[in-house]
Amino acid sequence: MTSGPGSAATDATTIASEAGVWHTVDHASAVGAVRRAATTAATRLGLGDARAAEAGLVVSELATNQSRHAGSGSVLLRVRRWDGHAALEVLAVDAGPGMRDLGAAMRDGVSSRGTLGIGLGTLPRLTTTWDAWSSPGQGTVVAATFASPGARPDPAEPAGLVRAMTGQPVSGDAHAIRHDAGATTVLVADGLGHGPLAAAASQAAVRAFLDGPDAGPSALLGRVHAALGGTRGAAVAVARAEGGTLRYAGLGNIVGSVQGAGRPRSLLSQPGIAGTHTRTVRETTLPLDAGDLLLMHSDGLTDRTGIGGYPRVADAGPLVVAGLLMRDFAVRRDDACVVVAPVGARP
C-alpha cells in the first residue's frame, strides 16, 4: 500500500491508494482477464453485483480499445480509500494513435474504424468519476472510479503511482499524501535495493510520516530517519504546500520539481540515506503560482520527467498526468514511483 490511515495522534486526513495490479493488454484474450479482475475487485469491495458488472463492462471496453486501436496498453486496478469510503480505481494507459476530439469519442456509436465505439461512451454513464487525456500520435490515458452510492472521490486530489521492477513481487518505492489544516504534504520513499526488504524500508517511512504531527518537511523527514534505523534505509523526500509557498526537504535520489506555466523549478535533495546516515536536513522554499503542479518521483523515472510536450495536459487530473509520466519516463529497469499534486491556486 502506498499510503494508509493516519493515527489518532494527528488530525491529518490521508488519501490512501493501494499499489494495485498492472495488467498488460497485448492481445484479445487479455481483455477477458482484466475484466474478470475488475469484477472480482469490485465485488470484494462490497460494491454489489450490479456495480461490479458495470466496472467489468467499462474495463472491458477500455481494454478492447487498447487491443484493437493501440495494439497494446496497460490497465491498473487498485483500491482508493478516503474519509471512511472505498472505491475501485482504474487507470488505462496506451501509446496508440490517440484522438483529436475526445469529446466526440465520448458519444456512444462514434468510432474511428467502423466499430460500435462504446468504450469511452460508458464512462459518464457508469462511473462515479472519470477523467481522460488524448492527443494525436501521443496515445490515451483514462482514469475512472467506481464507488458505492453517495461516495464521490475528488478527481483533483493529489495522486501517485507505484510499479515494481519486472520480476519483483513488490515495489521498494512508496508514497503517501496527507492533508492538515490548510496544508498538503507529500512523501516519496525509495527503499535501498529491490524486493521485500526495500519495501519494508519504504513502508516504515510511510508509517512514520502519516503518524507524525502536523509539521514541516525537515521535522517529518527527521522522524522518518529515526524510524528507518532498523531497516536497510531509503531515499526520502517530503514536500509541503501551504499558503502559496512550497517547502521541500530530501535525502537521496528522490527528484522533485514545480511545473506550471513558467519554466520548471527544481527541488534539490541532499546526499544521504534516511535511516543510515545522520545529517542536518535543509529545506528549500519556493513561491507558488496559480496552476502549479508538484512532481516527485524516484529514480525509476528519468531526470527529464516533466509535463512539457503534452497539449492541454493542464486540463487533466493528477492521476491521468501521473499515468502519462509513468508511461513515458519509467523506462529504467527499476522500481518506479511518481506523485502529481496540484499545489498552486486553481486558475
N, C-alpha and C positions, 0 to 999 in steps of 0.2 A: 504494500500500500504506500502510495506516495505522500499521503498525509492522513492525519487521524484526529480524533476528538481531543480537544483541549482538556486540561484538568480543572478541578474545582477551584484551583488556586488563582485562576485568571478569568476575566470576563471576556476573553477573546472569542470571537466566532471564527471557526475554521471551515474551509471548503475542502472536503476530503474526496479524492478520487482514487480508486484502486488502479494499480498499474494496468490491469486488464490483459486481454489476449489479442495479439495481432494475427489476423487471418490473411494469408496470401490468396488472391483470386487471380489465377493464371490459366484457368481452363473452366469449361462449363460445369464440370462436376463439383467444383469448389463452391458454386453458388448454393447448392443444397446444404452443404456442410455448414456454411456460415449462417444460413437461415435457421437451421436447427439449433445452432449455438445461441442465436439471439432469442429464439422462442424459449429455450431452456432457461437462459439467464433471466428473462422477464418473469417467467413462472416462479423461479426460485426467489425473486424479489417480492413475490406476493401481489403482482400486478393483475392477476386474474387471467383466465384462459383467453378471453376476447382481446385484452390488451396485448397479451403475448403473441397472439396471432397477427395483430396489426404490426407489432415490431418485426415479426418474421417476414411479413409481406414487404415492408419498406426496405429492410436489409436485403431481401432477395432481389428487389428491383435495382437497388444501388449496385449490388454485386454483378447483376446481369449487365447493367450498363458498362461496368468496368471490363468485363469479359468480352462483350460484343463490340464496344466502340473504342475502348482504350487499349485493348489487348491484354491488360493485366492491371492490378491495383492491390490495395491493402484495405482491410476493414478492421478497425479496432472496436472491441466490445468491452465495456467496463462499467463499474457501478460508481455513481456520484452520490455523495451524501451531504446534506446541509440542513440545519435547523430541524433535525429530527425526521427529515424526509429522505427518500432514496429514489433514484431513477436509473434506468438503463441508458447509458450514453454511447452513441455510435459515431464513429468518425470514418468516413470513406475517402480515400486518397488515391488519385491516379495521376499519371503524367501523360495522358492521352491528348487528343486534338483540342480539347476544351470547347467552350461555347462563347459566341459573341454576345448573344442575347439570353441571359439566364432567365429573365422574366418570361420570355416566350416559352422556354423549355419547361416552366412550371405548369403550363396549361396541359391537362391531360389530352392525349391524342397527338401532340406535337412530336415529331421525330425527324431526325436528320437522315435516316436511312430506311424510311418506309415502315418501321415497326410501330407498335402502339405508342411507345414513348411515355409510358405511365410512371416510370421510376421517380422522377422529380415531382410529378404531379401529386404523388401520395404524401409529400412532406407537409404541406399546410393542412391537409385533411386529417392525418392520422398521428402526427407527432405532437408532443407537448410544446416543444420549442425546436426551431431549426435555423440553420444558417448555411450559407454556401458562397463559394467563390469560384469563378472560372474565367479563363481568358484564352483566346485562340492560340494554339501552339504551346500552352503552358499548363494544360490539364485542369482538373476539377477537384475541389475539396468540399465535402458536405458533412456537416455536423448535425446531429439530431438527438433529442432526449425523449424518453418515454417514461412518464411518471403517473402515479395514481391521481384520481380527480382531486382538484384543489391544490395540488403541489405544482409549483412552477419555478424552476431554477432560472436565474438571471443569465442569459447568454453573454452578457458583457462582463461577467465575473472573470478575474484572472484565471488562466488555465495553464496546465503543464502536461507534458507527455514524457513517458519513460519507455525505453525499449532496451531489452537485454541484448548483449552481443550474441551473435549466432552460435549456438552450441551450449549456451549457458542457461541454467534453469531459472535464474532470477537476475535482475539487474543490480549492479552495485551502485547505481545512481538513484537519487530520490529528490523529491521536492516537497515543500509544504507552504501553505498560504494561511495567514491569519489576519483578521480584522479586529483592531482595537478601536477605541473611541477616536474617530477622525483619522485613523492611520491604517494603511495596508502594508503588511510586512511579508516578504518572500524569502524563503531559504532554498538553496540548491546545494546538494552534497554529492560528492563523488568518492565513494569508498576506495581505498587503495586496492588495486588489482581487480579481480572479477569474481563472480560467483557468490556463494552464501556468506563467506567471511566479509567480503566487500559490502554486501547488502546489510549485514549486521551492523557495520560501522555507520552506514548512511542512515539506517533506520534509528539508531541511537541518537544521531544528530537531529532527526525529525522529532523524536520524543522530547528531547531536551528543549528544543525550540518551541514546541507547542505548549509544553508545560511551564514555560518560563513566564516571568512577569511582563507587563506592558513596558517595554524598554527599547532603547536604541540598538542599532546593529552591532556596535562593539560589545555592549553588555551581553546581548544574546549570543554572539559568537564566543565570548568568554565562557558562557555557560555550556555551550556545545563542546568547546575544547575540554572542559573538565569532565564532561560526561563520556567522552571518547577515550579516556585514559586506559580502559581495559580492552580496547579494540585495536585493529591494525591502523586506525586513523583514516582521515578523509580530507579532501579539499572541500572547503565550505565557504559560502558567501551568503550574506544577509543584506537585503535592501529594504528600506522603509520609506514610503511616500506619505507625506503629511504636510498640509498647509502650503502647497505649492513648492515644496522642497523635497528632494530625494537624498537620503543618506545611505551610504554603502560601505561595507567592510567585508574583506575576504581574505582567506588564506589558501594558497594553492591555485590550481589551474581551472577555476571557475571564471567564465567570461561574462561580463555584464556590459550593457550599453543602454542609452536612452535614445530612441529614434522617433522622429516625427517629421514635421515639415522642413526643418533645417537639417544640417549635417549631423550624422550620428555622433554622440558623445560617449566616449569610452569610460567605463568604471573599472579601475585597476585594483586587482587583488595583490596582496603581498606574498612573497615566497614563504613557504611553510606548509605544515600539515597539522590540522586540528587533532589534538589527542596525543601527538608525539613530540612536537617542538613548541616550547613556550616562548612567546614573544609579545611585545606590545602591539596591539592592533590599532591601526589608524583608520579613521573614517574619511570618505570622500563625500562632499556635499555639492549638489547641483540644483539650480533653479529649474522648475518645470514649466513648460508651455502647454497651452490647450492642445489636446490630441496626442500628447506624448505617450509612447509605449516603452515600458521597461522590458528588455530582453535579457534573460540569464540562461546560460547553458553550460554543460560540462564539456570536456574536450573530446567527447564523442561527436560533436559538431565542429566544423572548421571555424577558424578565426574570422573568416569573412562573412559569417552568418549575418543576414540583415534583410530588411523588407524592401529595399530598393529593387526596382525591376519588376514589381508586381502591380499592374494597373489596378487602381481602385481598392487596393488591399486595406486601406484605412476604413473602408465601409464594412469589412468583415469583423467578426468577433474573435476574441483571443484564441479559442480552440481551433478555429479554422486557420488562423495565422500560424499557430504552433504546428499544425499539421503540414503546412507548406514548408516551414523551416526544417522540420524533421525529414520530410521527403527529399529536400534538395541539398541539405548541408550535413546530415548524419551519414556521411559516406565512409567514415573511418571504421575499421574493424575494432569496435569498442562498444561498451555500454553508452547509451545516449540519454540525455535529459534536457528539455528546453521548457522554459516558462515565459509566457507572454502576459503582461499586466498593464492595463490602462492606468496611467499614473497622473497624467495631466487632466485638467478640467475638460469635460466633454464639449466639443465645439457646438 
